[in-house]
Amino acid sequence: MTRLEFRVHELTVGQLAERSGVAVSALHFYESKGLISSRRTAGNQRRFSRDTLRRVSFIKVSQRVGIPLAEIREALATLPEERTPTVDDWARLSRHWRGALDDRIAQLEKLRDDLTDCIGCGCLSISKCALANPYDRLGDEGPGPRRLLTGPATGEDARPAARRAERPAGDSCAPVCTPDG
């Protein structure tokens, strides 16, 4: 890999691709979507400021954890374009995303912990579901995998409190005992 000298302030698209590990075509795509920007030389070649490497790294990491490009673009728009973002700039962006990331983490943990036994879809196709979800009670709470869903922006379980109390935490498909059997 080519080492970038400290005095180099602008990168060609090839240098940016090599250093970031992102294909040239992806960099062109990011630019077309407003995630990164370049200037054009007199010969119409792209030149990216050195701090674009940090932005591309941020894009890659954000995409890897499932953040949509639109949200990434909004976050990058809060960073200054006229200078390299500072630690304070990145900290501000991090604070802005903290709640959404915490919610995403909670959803992923719930998926990891509960997926093995049941996705809580209310399908009644597994013999165990007839015990855990008699009469498709989960269907009354709405569509989707009710036992895995967490509430938006709160990280709270989306099920009503009465339903959460009916089964032990972490016991995704345990039969629910009710007074009527």
C-alpha positions in Angstrom: 0.0 0.0 0.0 1.2 3.4 -0.8 2.1 5.5 2.2 0.7 9.0 2.1 3.2 11.7 2.9 2.2 14.2 5.6 2.7 17.1 3.2 0.1 15.6 0.7 -3.1 17.6 1.3 -5.2 16.2 -1.6 -5.7 12.6 -2.8 -6.6 11.3 -6.2 -9.6 9.0 -6.3 -7.2 6.0 -6.7 -5.2 7.0 -3.6 -8.3 7.5 -1.6 -9.6 4.1 -2.8 -6.3 2.3 -1.9 -5.9 3.9 1.5 -9.6 3.5 2.5 -10.1 0.0 1.1 -13.2 1.3 -0.8 -13.6 0.7 -4.5 -13.3 3.7 -6.8 -16.9 3.1 -8.0 -18.1 3.3 -4.4 -16.3 6.6 -3.9 -18.0 7.9 -7.0 -21.3 6.7 -5.6 -20.7 8.3 -2.2 -19.9 11.6 -4.0 -23.0 11.4 -6.1 -25.1 10.9 -2.9 -23.5 13.9 -1.2 -21.5 11.9 1.4 -18.1 13.2 0.3 -17.0 15.9 -2.1 -14.1 16.6 -4.3 -12.7 19.5 -6.4 -11.8 19.2 -10.1 -8.4 20.0 -11.5 -7.9 21.9 -14.7 -7.7 18.5 -16.4 -11.1 17.5 -14.8 -9.6 15.0 -12.3 -11.1 14.6 -8.9 -9.0 15.7 -5.9 -10.2 14.9 -2.4 -9.0 16.7 0.7 -7.1 14.5 3.1 -9.9 14.5 5.7 -12.1 12.7 3.2 -10.3 9.6 4.4 -11.9 10.0 7.8 -15.3 10.6 6.3 -15.0 7.4 4.2 -14.0 5.4 7.3 -17.0 6.8 9.1 -19.3 5.8 6.2 -17.8 2.3 6.2 -18.2 1.7 9.9 -21.7 3.2 9.9 -22.8 1.0 7.0 -21.4 -2.1 8.7 -23.7 -1.6 11.7 -26.7 -1.0 9.4 -27.1 2.7 9.5 -28.8 3.9 6.3 -26.9 6.2 3.9 -29.5 8.9 4.4 -28.7 9.1 8.1 -25.0 9.0 7.4 -25.4 11.9 5.0 -27.3 13.9 7.6 -24.7 13.2 10.2 -21.8 14.2 7.9 -23.7 17.4 6.9 -23.2 18.5 10.6 -19.4 18.4 10.2 -17.6 21.5 8.8 -16.7 21.4 5.1 -14.1 24.2 5.2 -11.8 22.5 7.7 -10.8 19.1 9.0 -13.4 18.0 11.7 -12.0 18.3 15.3 -12.4 15.9 18.2 -15.2 18.2 19.4 -17.0 17.9 16.0 -16.9 14.1 16.1 -18.0 14.1 19.8 -21.0 16.3 18.9 -21.9 13.8 16.1 -21.5 10.9 18.6 -23.8 12.5 21.2 -26.4 13.1 18.5 -26.3 9.4 17.5 -26.0 7.9 21.0 -29.7 7.3 21.6 -30.3 5.7 18.2 -27.2 3.5 18.5 -28.3 2.4 22.0 -31.6 1.4 20.5 -29.9 -0.5 17.7 -27.7 -2.3 20.3 -30.7 -3.2 22.4 -32.5 -4.6 19.3 -29.4 -6.6 18.2 -29.0 -8.0 21.8 -32.7 -9.0 21.8 -32.3 -10.7 18.4 -29.2 -12.5 19.5 -30.8 -13.7 22.8 -34.2 -14.6 21.5 -33.8 -15.8 17.9 -32.6 -19.3 18.8 -35.9 -20.3 20.2 -38.5 -18.2 18.6 -38.8 -15.0 16.6 -42.2 -14.2 18.2 -44.0 -13.8 14.9 -47.2 -15.3 16.0 -47.0 -17.8 13.2 -48.2 -20.8 15.2 -46.2 -23.0 12.9 -43.9 -24.4 15.6 -45.5 -26.9 18.0 -44.2 -24.8 20.9 -46.0 -21.7 19.6 -49.4 -23.0 20.5 -48.2 -23.0 24.1 -46.3 -19.7 24.0 -48.8 -17.8 21.9 -52.2 -19.4 22.3 -55.0 -18.0 20.1 -52.3 -15.8 18.5 -52.4 -13.2 21.2 -49.3 -11.6 19.8 -51.2 -10.9 16.6 -53.5 -8.6 18.7 -50.5 -6.4 19.5 -49.7 -5.7 15.9 -47.7 -7.1 12.9 -44.2 -8.4 13.0 -42.0 -10.2 15.4 -43.7 -8.9 18.6 -41.3 -10.5 21.1 -38.2 -9.1 19.4 -39.4 -5.6 18.7 -38.3 -2.8 20.9 -39.9 0.6 21.0 -38.5 3.4 18.8 -35.9 5.7 20.4 -36.6 4.2 23.8 -35.0 0.8 23.7 -38.1 -0.4 25.7 -39.8 -3.6 24.8 -42.7 -2.8 22.4 -45.1 -5.2 24.1 -47.5 -3.8 26.7 -46.3 -4.0 30.3 -48.9 -6.7 31.1 -47.5 -8.9 28.4 -43.9 -8.3 29.4 -44.7 -9.5 32.9 -46.3 -12.7 31.7 -43.0 -14.4 30.9 -39.6 -14.4 32.5 -37.0 -12.1 31.0 -34.9 -13.9 28.4 -37.3 -16.7 28.0 -38.5 -16.0 24.5 -40.8 -19.0 23.9 -41.5 -20.4 27.3 -45.1 -21.3 27.8 -47.1 -18.6 29.4 -49.2 -19.7 32.3 -52.4 -17.9 32.8 -55.3 -18.5 35.2 -57.5 -19.8 32.4 -55.0 -22.5 31.5 
